[in-house]
């Protein structure tokens, strides 16, 4: 099956004519010679990113992303370039994909499926990958990963010894870049269980992964449990959680943990509390927890909703913030 690199390879014989065709005398570093409708390339990178200019000549560009563009006699630094033709230019710390580079100097760059002709290279990384995912833009790949990397689609966390990575991650191990990209999405789309028994796991988990958590299950229903409302040290910088599921020990902890979560997670839009209420040995405790649900209605300023009618011993209530808003505590 032909690849994009073969497609660009077909353009090599006509490269000089293409560069001549796309030559634009206005795309220079001189601001005095540029007409009013052309942005200053060195000072208006935000305009370049949105307008996607067709070609650059004798230009200096840094810190942006460009697609389907031709460059001639340019200096490129920290630029991400896709599907473009580059000639007689100096590139440093750039990321290039599906490009043709001719008679240029390339330093500290990462190149994927890119054709190199008469160039000098230093400290560069080149990859050729048959993965179809490489053909999609990063934002589209993120959507694919978010859909395919879900390991637990409800608030019930998987047991750590039963958890297995999705098959997609195993397939991506041959491509380090794609694997790391997918691993960055994994903690954002799955539920993570915080309890005293799981604390050793989080103590050995990289801080970046914990900071990426968006769905958190906090279980303190056992006598040996976390101190009410106190997040352990590994969660010091975990502030972007959007959904919380609580299984509290009693009514008091139910209110303490709810307030602590709303205060810590300013992005929180969903809260569910699970109560074990059909237990004769703790009948008084169960009634107190149900009473606390209605107390929380006043504190949160939103009505509690029964998640589902159950004949079992568990009952769940939830709060959901209106679209574009987050849950808040009246006293905060």
C-alpha positions as CSV (number, residue, x, y, z in Angstrom):
1,X,0.0,0.0,0.0
2,X,1.5,3.4,-1.0
3,X,2.5,5.7,1.8
4,X,2.5,9.5,2.0
5,X,6.3,9.5,1.7
6,X,6.0,7.8,-1.8
7,X,3.5,10.5,-2.8
8,X,5.9,13.3,-1.9
9,X,8.7,11.4,-3.5
10,X,6.8,11.7,-6.8
11,X,7.2,15.5,-6.5
12,X,11.0,15.5,-6.2
13,X,11.6,15.8,-10.0
14,X,9.5,19.0,-10.2
15,X,10.7,20.5,-6.9
16,X,12.5,23.5,-8.5
17,X,9.4,24.4,-10.5
18,X,7.2,24.1,-7.4
19,X,9.4,26.4,-5.4
20,X,9.5,28.9,-8.2
21,X,5.7,28.7,-8.6
22,X,5.1,29.4,-4.8
23,X,7.8,32.1,-4.5
24,X,6.3,35.2,-2.8
25,X,8.4,38.3,-2.6
26,X,6.2,39.7,0.2
27,X,7.0,37.0,2.8
28,X,10.2,38.4,4.1
29,X,11.6,39.5,7.4
30,X,11.5,43.2,6.4
31,X,8.4,44.9,7.8
32,X,8.8,47.9,5.7
33,X,8.4,46.1,2.4
34,X,5.4,44.0,3.4
35,X,2.0,45.2,2.2
36,X,-0.7,46.0,4.8
37,X,-2.5,42.7,4.5
38,X,0.7,40.6,5.2
39,X,1.6,40.0,8.9
40,X,5.1,40.5,10.3
41,X,6.3,36.9,10.5
42,X,8.7,37.5,13.5
43,X,6.1,39.3,15.6
44,X,2.8,37.9,14.5
45,X,3.1,34.2,15.0
46,X,-0.5,33.9,16.1
47,X,-1.7,35.3,12.8
48,X,0.5,32.8,10.9
49,X,-0.9,29.9,12.7
50,X,-4.5,30.8,11.9
51,X,-4.0,32.0,8.3
52,X,-1.8,29.1,7.1
53,X,0.1,31.1,4.5
54,X,0.9,29.3,1.3
55,X,4.7,30.0,1.2
56,X,7.6,31.7,2.9
57,X,10.8,33.1,1.3
58,X,13.8,34.5,3.3
59,X,11.8,34.3,6.5
60,X,12.5,33.6,10.2
61,X,9.7,31.5,11.9
62,X,9.5,30.0,15.4
63,X,7.0,28.5,17.8
64,X,4.1,27.7,15.5
65,X,2.5,24.9,13.4
66,X,2.3,25.1,9.6
67,X,0.8,22.7,7.0
68,X,1.0,22.4,3.2
69,X,3.5,25.2,2.9
70,X,6.7,25.8,0.9
71,X,9.8,27.3,2.5
72,X,12.8,28.7,0.7
73,X,15.9,30.2,2.3
74,X,14.2,30.3,5.7
75,X,15.3,29.9,9.3
76,X,13.0,27.7,11.2
77,X,13.2,27.1,15.0
78,X,10.7,25.1,17.2
79,X,8.2,24.8,14.3
80,X,5.9,21.8,13.7
81,X,5.6,21.3,9.9
82,X,3.3,18.9,8.1
83,X,3.2,18.0,4.3
84,X,5.5,20.8,3.2
85,X,8.5,21.5,0.9
86,X,11.6,23.0,2.4
87,X,14.7,24.2,0.4
88,X,18.0,26.0,1.2
89,X,16.9,26.6,4.9
90,X,18.2,26.2,8.4
91,X,16.1,24.1,10.8
92,X,16.6,23.6,14.5
93,X,14.4,21.9,17.2
94,X,11.6,21.3,14.7
95,X,9.1,18.4,14.2
96,X,8.4,17.5,10.6
97,X,6.0,14.9,9.1
98,X,5.5,14.0,5.5
99,X,7.8,16.7,4.2
100,X,10.5,17.1,1.5
101,X,13.7,18.8,2.6
102,X,16.4,19.8,0.0
103,X,19.8,21.5,0.4
104,X,19.2,22.5,4.1
105,X,20.8,22.3,7.5
106,X,18.9,20.2,10.0
107,X,19.8,20.2,13.7
108,X,18.1,18.6,16.7
109,X,14.9,17.8,14.7
110,X,12.5,14.9,14.7
111,X,11.4,13.8,11.2
112,X,8.7,11.3,10.3
113,X,8.1,10.0,6.8
114,X,10.2,12.8,5.4
115,X,12.4,12.8,2.3
116,X,15.9,14.2,2.7
117,X,17.9,15.5,-0.3
118,X,21.5,16.9,-0.1
119,X,21.1,18.0,3.5
120,X,23.4,18.2,6.5
121,X,22.0,16.7,9.7
122,X,23.1,16.6,13.4
123,X,21.4,15.1,16.4
124,X,18.2,14.3,14.5
125,X,15.7,11.5,14.8
126,X,14.0,9.9,11.8
127,X,11.1,7.5,11.9
128,X,9.3,5.5,9.2
129,X,6.0,4.1,10.6
130,X,3.3,2.1,8.9
131,X,0.8,3.1,11.6
132,X,-2.3,4.7,10.1
133,X,-2.7,6.8,13.2
134,X,0.3,8.9,12.0
135,X,-1.8,10.1,9.1
136,X,-4.2,11.9,11.5
137,X,-3.6,15.3,13.1
138,X,-2.8,15.2,16.9
139,X,-6.3,16.5,17.8
140,X,-8.0,13.7,15.9
141,X,-5.6,11.1,17.4
142,X,-6.5,12.4,20.9
143,X,-10.2,11.7,20.1
144,X,-9.4,8.2,19.0
145,X,-7.4,7.5,22.1
146,X,-10.1,8.9,24.4
147,X,-12.6,6.4,22.9
148,X,-10.3,3.4,22.7
149,X,-8.4,3.6,26.0
150,X,-11.4,3.4,28.4
151,X,-10.8,0.5,30.7
152,X,-13.7,1.1,33.2
153,X,-16.7,2.9,31.9
154,X,-18.4,3.5,35.3
155,X,-17.4,4.7,38.7
156,X,-16.5,1.2,39.9
157,X,-12.7,1.1,39.6
158,X,-10.9,-2.0,38.4
159,X,-8.9,-3.9,41.0
160,X,-5.2,-3.1,40.5
161,X,-4.2,-6.8,40.2
162,X,-6.8,-7.3,37.5
163,X,-6.1,-4.2,35.5
164,X,-4.7,-4.7,32.0
165,X,-3.7,-2.1,29.4
166,X,-6.0,-1.9,26.4
167,X,-4.9,-3.8,23.3
168,X,-4.2,-0.5,21.5
169,X,-1.4,0.3,23.9
170,X,0.3,-3.0,23.2
171,X,0.1,-2.4,19.5
172,X,1.7,1.1,19.9
173,X,4.8,-0.2,21.8
174,X,6.6,-0.4,18.5
175,X,6.3,3.4,18.1
176,X,7.6,5.1,21.2
177,X,6.2,8.5,20.2
178,X,2.7,7.2,19.7
179,X,2.9,5.1,22.8
180,X,3.8,8.1,25.0
181,X,1.0,10.1,23.4
182,X,-1.5,7.4,24.2
183,X,-0.2,7.0,27.8
184,X,-0.8,10.7,28.3
185,X,-4.5,10.2,27.5
186,X,-5.0,7.0,29.6
187,X,-5.3,8.5,33.1
188,X,-7.7,11.2,31.8
189,X,-10.4,8.8,30.6
190,X,-10.4,6.1,33.4
191,X,-11.6,6.1,37.0
192,X,-8.9,5.9,39.7
193,X,-9.7,4.5,43.2
194,X,-8.3,6.4,46.2
195,X,-8.4,4.5,49.4
196,X,-6.0,3.5,52.2
197,X,-5.4,0.1,50.6
198,X,-4.4,1.7,47.2
199,X,-2.1,4.3,48.7
200,X,1.1,2.4,48.0
201,X,0.2,2.3,44.3
202,X,-0.1,6.1,44.1
203,X,3.1,6.6,46.0
204,X,5.0,4.9,43.2
205,X,3.0,6.4,40.3
206,X,4.7,9.3,38.4
207,X,3.3,12.7,39.5
208,X,2.5,13.6,35.9
209,X,0.1,10.7,35.7
210,X,-1.6,11.6,39.0
211,X,-1.9,15.3,37.8
212,X,-3.7,14.0,34.7
213,X,-6.5,12.3,36.6
214,X,-10.0,13.5,35.7
215,X,-12.2,10.8,37.4
216,X,-11.6,10.0,41.0
217,X,-13.3,7.3,43.2
218,X,-12.8,8.0,46.9
219,X,-13.7,5.0,49.1
220,X,-13.6,5.4,52.9
221,X,-16.3,2.9,53.9
222,X,-14.0,0.7,56.0
223,X,-12.9,1.3,59.5
224,X,-9.3,1.5,58.3
225,X,-9.6,4.5,56.0
226,X,-8.1,7.8,55.0
227,X,-8.5,10.7,57.3
228,X,-11.7,12.6,56.4
229,X,-11.1,15.4,53.9
230,X,-7.3,15.0,53.8
231,X,-5.8,14.1,50.4
232,X,-2.5,12.1,50.7
233,X,0.8,13.8,49.5
234,X,0.8,12.2,46.0
235,X,-2.4,14.2,45.2
236,X,-0.9,17.6,46.2
237,X,-0.9,18.8,42.6
238,X,-3.9,16.8,41.3
239,X,-6.3,19.7,40.8
240,X,-8.1,19.0,37.5
241,X,-10.5,16.3,38.5
242,X,-13.9,16.7,36.9
243,X,-15.9,13.8,38.2
244,X,-15.9,12.4,41.8
245,X,-17.5,9.3,43.2
246,X,-17.7,9.0,47.0
247,X,-18.3,5.9,49.2
248,X,-18.1,7.5,52.7
249,X,-18.0,5.8,56.1
250,X,-20.8,7.9,57.7
251,X,-22.8,11.1,57.3
252,X,-20.2,13.4,58.8
253,X,-17.4,12.1,56.5
254,X,-19.9,12.4,53.6
255,X,-20.2,16.1,54.1
256,X,-16.4,16.6,54.9
257,X,-15.3,14.8,51.8
258,X,-17.8,16.6,49.6
259,X,-16.6,20.0,50.8
260,X,-12.9,19.1,50.5
261,X,-13.4,17.9,46.9
262,X,-15.3,21.0,45.8
263,X,-12.7,23.2,47.4
264,X,-9.7,21.3,45.8
265,X,-11.1,20.5,42.4
266,X,-12.3,23.8,40.8
267,X,-13.1,22.0,37.6
268,X,-15.5,19.5,39.3
269,X,-18.8,19.2,37.4
270,X,-20.2,15.8,38.7
271,X,-20.5,14.2,42.1
272,X,-22.0,10.9,43.0
273,X,-22.4,9.5,46.6
274,X,-23.1,5.9,47.2
275,X,-24.9,4.9,50.5
276,X,-25.3,1.4,52.0
277,X,-28.7,1.7,53.6
278,X,-30.3,-1.7,53.9
279,X,-28.1,-3.0,56.7
280,X,-29.8,-3.7,60.1
281,X,-26.6,-3.5,62.1
282,X,-26.0,0.1,61.0
283,X,-29.6,1.2,60.5
284,X,-29.1,4.5,62.3
285,X,-26.0,5.3,60.3
286,X,-27.7,4.7,57.0
287,X,-30.6,7.0,57.9
288,X,-28.1,9.7,58.9
289,X,-26.4,9.4,55.6
290,X,-29.7,9.8,53.7
291,X,-30.5,12.9,55.8
292,X,-27.0,14.2,54.9
293,X,-27.9,14.0,51.2
294,X,-30.6,16.6,51.7
295,X,-28.3,18.7,53.8
296,X,-25.8,18.7,50.9
297,X,-28.6,20.0,48.6
298,X,-28.5,23.3,50.5
299,X,-24.7,23.4,50.8
300,X,-24.1,22.8,47.1
301,X,-27.1,24.8,46.0
302,X,-28.3,22.1,43.6
303,X,-30.9,19.3,43.9
304,X,-29.7,15.8,44.5
305,X,-31.0,13.2,42.0
306,X,-31.4,9.5,42.7
307,X,-29.2,7.6,40.3
308,X,-31.4,4.6,40.0
309,X,-34.0,2.6,41.9
310,X,-32.4,-0.5,43.4
311,X,-33.6,-3.5,45.3
312,X,-30.1,-4.1,46.6
313,X,-28.4,-2.6,49.7
314,X,-26.8,0.3,47.9
315,X,-28.3,3.6,46.8
316,X,-26.6,6.3,44.8
317,X,-27.3,10.0,44.5
318,X,-25.6,12.5,42.2
319,X,-25.2,16.2,41.5
320,X,-24.4,17.6,38.1
321,X,-23.4,21.2,37.4
322,X,-25.2,23.1,34.6
323,X,-23.4,23.2,31.3
324,X,-20.4,25.6,31.4
325,X,-20.4,25.7,35.2
326,X,-18.8,23.8,38.1
327,X,-20.1,22.6,41.4
328,X,-19.6,25.1,44.3
329,X,-20.0,25.1,48.0
330,X,-22.1,28.0,49.3
331,X,-19.6,29.0,52.1
332,X,-16.5,28.8,49.9
